[in-house]
Amino acid sequence: MSDEGFRLFFPLGALYAAIFPLLWVLALGFDLPLAHTVPPSLWHAHEMLIGAFGAALIGFLTTAVPEWTDTEPLRGRSLWTLAGLWTTGRLVGILGWDGLGAVGALADLAWMVAMFGYLISLSIRRRTDRLLAFAFWVAVLIGCLAMTRLAFLTADIDRATTTIHLAGYTFLGLLGLALARVTVPVTNLVLDPSERSSPFRPHPGRANLAPGLLLVALAGHAAEVSPAVGGYLIMAAGAAFLDRVAEAFIGREAARAEILMLAGSSAFAGTGLILTGASALGAPWPAVVGLHVALMGGLGLGVFAVFCIAGLLHTGRPLGLSWPVRLGAMALTASVLLRVLPDLGVPLPAPPHALAALTWSGGFLIWTAAFWPLVTRPALADQSRAPDQNQPATCGTDQSNRWQSQVSSP
């Protein structure tokens, strides 16, 4: 499991994404046992972003970046060290342990700084600028986390709330970068599994439009623009995410689960940002509605899609998802609707938060059960090697290598 980052961190992220909401909603009743200074709701937001999605970020970067730069991936002790730092932060966050907040903050900052250093060092070594956008957004995330944890320690709840929201927008910026690099090669694999051609070529202007406009919105917030101007900037970023949905219009193959998940991620992110911006302009719903749509739906479904696609290609399997995994994606989609519909005035017959937590957790548990046999065994190509062949595998199959070469192309 420490042969590549995805094998270790995707299951960690999926399990944490499944377990924390169940504890938070069903077992603890929206409370955390050791949260006294910081409101449990802020710990909840922090743990879903930095905890669940943070593990997904580590797994994605430590798996994709070596392929993009043609370098050996981090293995063994390096990955376990990152996992130890990540786990230390979770032991503090899952309890809302204010007393050890500084320890958890240092652990989380340590793995983020390590990821930033990893990206910068490879950029210098390989003399490439392809990683700098990711490095930039990781640096922004480090700043958001540092401000959030400082606000936690000083009990500045208003500042902590603001910086948590900014961390969420930063993760959406990283999502936009990842979708720009994943959608094109996946679409080409769907259209031509033989990989003899590249029938899909998107408009180049879409590549970094959504992250770029999110950066403008973050800059506007830093400049303390008016709520109305800030709302319009967030809505513009949402429109850029919705524009990416057009890349799914590829004919009947648009019904493929992989295409639907990637397009759905962009659609949720864009819709959520527009709802958030509209709230700032006076719309009759709280901003938290849009944030849940963007983060639960956009970021959550995007992470689930990457878990599935990378989990198949990096273990030597072709694209194509089983029905249980497709049900998992539908469960995540349902959880978003269950969470936000009551806030939009749509009554539900049962406790909406409990239903949302159950369906959300069920989706990630389904992924864990389906992909655990894949991530804990060698890739298919590796299983056929002779016992005396000790050369480490980079990605498992020619198909995965070709896929990554498409991802890294401009």
N, C-alpha and C positions, 0 to 999 in steps of 0.2 A: 504493500500500500504506500510505501514511501519511494516508489520508483518514479512516479510523476505526481505533480501537485494535485491534479484533479482526483486521483484515487483516494487521497487522504482528506482533502478539504471539501469536496462536494458532499460526501456523506456527513461530515461534521456540520456543514451548513444546513443540509436538509433536515437532519435530526434536530438541530437547535431551532430551526424555523418551525418544526412541528411541535416540539416539546414546550417551548416558552409560552405560546398563546394558551395551551391547555392549562398550564400552571396558573398563568395570569388571570384567565377568565373563570375557569371551572373549579380549580383547586383552591385558589387564594382569593377569589372574589374581587379582582381588580386591586389587590394589595400585594405588597412584598414584605416578608417578615422583618427585615432589618433596615427598611427605608423609613427614616425619621425626619431627615432634613430635606431631602429631595423628594418631590411627589412621585409616587409609584408610576404614574402615567409617563413621566419623563424617562424613568428607567426603562419602561416598556419600549418607548420609541428608540432609545439608545441601543437596547439589546437587539431589537429587530434589525436596525441599520448596521451598527458596528459588529454585532454578534453574528447573526445569520447571514446577512449580505456581505459582511466583512470576510467571512470564511469563503464565500463564493468568489469574492474578488481575489483572495490569495490563490485559490485553486485555478482561476482563470489565468492570472498573470504568470504563475509559475509553470503553466502548461503551454500557453500560447506564445509567450515571449521567446522561449528557446527555439521554437519553430520559425518565428519571424526573423530571428537573428542567426539561425543555423549554429546554435551553441548547445552545449550539453545542459540538460535541465538540472535544477536543484534536486538533490536526492538525499535519502538517508537522514543524517544528523541535521542537515540544514532545514529540511522540512519538519522534522520532529521538534526542532527548536522554535520554529514559527508556530507550530501547533501548541507547544507549551505556553508561549506568550499569549496566544489567542485564548487558550483554556483558562489561564490565570485571570484574564479579564472577565471571562464568563462566570467564574466562581464568585466573583464580586457582584457582577451585574444581575445574575439570576436571583440573588437574594436581596438586591437593592442595598448592599452593605455599605452604608455611608461611612462607617468607621474605617474601612479599608479602601475607600474611594481613590486615594492617591496611588495605592498599589495597582489597582485595576487600570487607572489612567496611564501609569508608566508602562504597563504591559501592552496595552493597546497602542500607545504611541510608539513603542519599540518595534512592533511588527510593521506598522505603517512606515516608519522611517526606514526599516530594512527593505521594504518593497520599493520605496523611492530610491534608495541607494542602489538596489539591484537594477532598476530601469536605467538610471543614469550611468552606472558603470558599464552596462552592456552597450549603451548608446555610444560611449566614448571608445570602448574596445572595438566595436564593429563599425564605428564612424558612420552612424545612421541617425536620422532624425525621426524615424518612424515611431519611436517609443516616447518621444518628448511630450506628445499630447496626453498620453496616459500618465507620465511622470508629473505633468503640470496639475492634472486633476487630483492625483494622489497627494500632492503638496497642498492643494486647497483643502482636501479632506483632513490632512494633518492639522492645518490651522483651525478648521471648524471643531475638530475633536478637542484640541488644546483649549480653545475658548469655552467649549461646553463643560469640560471637566473642571476648569478653573471656576466657572460659574457654579457648578455643583459644590465645590469645596467652600466657596464663599456664600452659598445659599442665595445667590442672585438668580431667582427663578425666572424672572422675565428675560434676562439675557440668555439663560440656558435654553428656554423655549425657542428663542429666535435662532440661536446657533444650531440647535437640533434640526430646525427646519432647513437651515442652510446646508447642513450635512446631507439631508435628504435630497435637496436640489443637486448637490455635488455628485451623489450616487447616480442621479438621473443623467448628469453629464457623462459619467463613465458608461452608463447604459447606452447613451447615444453613440459613443465611440465604438463600443462593442458591437452594436447592431450594424453599424456601417461596415464593419470588417467581417461580420459573420453572415449577414443576409445574402450578399452577392454569391459567394461560393456555394452556400447551401442551396440557393435557388438554381444555380447551374447544375448541381448534382441532381436535383429533382427533375429538371428539364432534360438532362442528358446524363444518365447514370454511367454511361460508357466513358465520360469525360473526354471525348474526342473533340468537343467544341465548347464554346462559351456563349450560349445563345442569349444570355441575359446580361445587359450592361446598363446600369442605372445612370441617371443624370448626375454628373459629377458634382453639381452644386448641392446635392442632398447629403454628401458624405459627412460634413461636419457642421451643417446648418443648425441642427438642434442643440448640440453642445455649445456652439458659438453664441446662440441667442440666450441660452441659460447663463453663460458667462456675462453677457450684457446685463441680464436681470440681476445677477449677483453684484456686479459693479454698481448698478443703480441703487441696490440696497445699501452698499457700503457708502455711497454718496448721500444717503438719506433723502432720496427723492420722495415726493408725495405718495401717499397710498394709491392714488389714481394712476400715476405714472408707473409705479411699481406693478400695479395690477395689469396694465397694458403690456409691460415688458414680459411678465410671466405668461400672459396669453399668447404673445408672439412666439415664445419658445414652445408652447403647446401646439400652436399651428404648425411649427416645423416638424414636430413629432407626427402629427396627423398627416403631413405631406409624405412621410416615409411609408405610410400605409399603401400608397399607390404602387409601391414596388411589389406588392402581392398580386397585382392584376396581371397574371401570367396565363390566363386561360383556365382550363379545367383543373390543372395541377395546383391552382390556388386552394383547392380543398384539402391538400395534403396537410397533415397535422403540423409538420415542421414549419410550413409557410404560415399557417393560421396562427401558431403561437408567436412567431416573430412579428407578424403584422398586429396581432392582438396586443402585444407588449407596447408597440408604438402607439396604438389607438388608445389604450388605457392611460399611458403617460401623457399624451397630448390632451385627452379629455380632462384628466385630473388637473393639469396645469391651467387649462382654460377655466375650469370651475373655481380653482383657487384665485385666479386673477379676477374673475367676475365677482367673487365674494368681496375682494378689496374695493370693487366699484359699487358695492351696495346690493348685490344679489341676495335673496332671502335664504341663504344657507351659510353655515359656518365654514371657514377656510379648511377645517379639518376634514370635511367631506372631500374636497378636491385632493388634499394630501393623501388620503387613504386610497382614492382611485389611482393616483399617480404612482404611489409607492407600493401598495398592496398589489394593484393590478399591473401597472407598467413594469415596475422593477421586479415584483414577484414572479410574474409570468415570463419576463425576460430571463431571469435566473433559472427558472424551471426549464425553459427552452434550451439554454446553454448546457445545463446539466444533461439533458437528453441527447442533444446533438453531439457534444464532445464525448459523452459517455459511450456513444456508439462508435464514432469514428476513431477515437483514440484507443479503443479496445479491438479494433479490426473488424467491426461490424458495419454493414451498409445502413443507410438511412431507412427508416420504417419503424413506427412505434406500435407497440402492442396495445390492445384495447384497454387493459388496466391503466397504462400510462396515459392514454388519451383521456380516460375518466379522471385521472389525477389533474390534468390540465383544466378539465371542465369544472372540477371541484374548486380549484383556485379561482376560476372566473366567478363561480357562484358565491364564493366567500366574499368577494368584493361587493357584489350586489347586496348580499345580506347585511353587510356592514354599513352601507351608505344609504340604502333605500329608506330606512326609518327617519334619518336626518333630512331627507327630501320630502317627507310627509306621506310616505307610503307605508301603511301599517302592515305588520307581519304577525301571523298567528302564534308564533313561538318566540322565545327570547332571542333577538337577532344576534347579539354578541356571542352567545353560546353556539348558535348555528354557524356563525361566521368562523369562530375558532375551530369548530369540529371539521368543517369542510376544508378550511385552509390547511390544518394539520394533516387531514386525511390525504390531501394531494401530495404533500411532501413525503408522507410515510409510504404511499404507493410507489413513488419514485425510488425510495430507499430499498424497498422490498424487491422491486424489479431489477434494479441496477447493482445491488450488492454482489450477486454472483459474478458480474462483469468486472467491477472495479477491484475485486479481491483475487482475480486470477490473471495470469499473463494474457497479453493480447493474442488473438488467434494466430497471427503469423509467428509469434514467439514460441507458441506451444509446439510447433513443428520442427524447432531447431534441434540439432544433435546435442547430446549432453556436453560435449567438449567445446561447444561454441559459447564463449563467455562474453562476447561483445554485448554491451548494453543496448537495449532498444531505445530509439528516440520517440517514435510515435506508433509503431506497431505494423503499419501496412503502407504500401505504396499509395493506396487511395487516400489515407489520412495525410501523408506527406504532400500529395498533390493538392489536397484541400487547403492545407496550411499555406502552400505557396500562392494560392489564389488570394487567401486572406491577407497576405503580406504585400501583395502587389498594389500599386497606387490606385 
